[in-house]
Amino acid sequence: MNAADVIVGLVVIVLLGAALRGALRHFKGESTCCGGGGDRVSRSKKSLDGPVIRTETIRIEGMHCANCARRVEEALEAVDGVVADVSFRDGKARIRCDRVVDEERLRQAVMDAGYRVRSIESDPIM
């Protein structure tokens, strides 16, 4: 083995280590992928106009980081009468509605954000 082979091997090891570290940060939600600034993105929370009449849990596929969750949350909250709390780690969005909202409209909002709905389940109102 010559010196060039050793150098190439070391460069490959360093690059693989950096890629692995970046992937781990991505899946922990610490990266800036998906068009944002990690989980440090802050924005004002939407509030409902009336009392909560329905809560749902939406199971979502494809979210990998906090920015993915933010994108889904913004898409769901663009629907009138909906506020959302989204967790990419759990793959879920918990929504509260102050009016009747069509389930297909919720599915479409998630799909428009670039993700797939696995299921929508009604939760009991507390």
C-alpha angles and dihedrals in degrees: 000000000000131000093261091058091051092050092048090049092051092048090051091050092050092049092048090049091052092048092050092049091050092049092051091050089048095054092045089055094247098115130090095235124131093042105297148081106272120260092324091086109122128188137159115276119242117236130206123248095221142016119303110264099171140021126194138182114218117197109212133193125209105035111133106166147011091276091056088053091048091052092051092045092052092048093051093045090053085071110091113251097017133113120180142198111196129192119192090190092058094034089229142118119202111203133189122201131198093193140025109291122187112243090221089058089056091049091049092050091054092045091049088055088056102258138107127242113224096182146338117218128186115234125206114258112242 
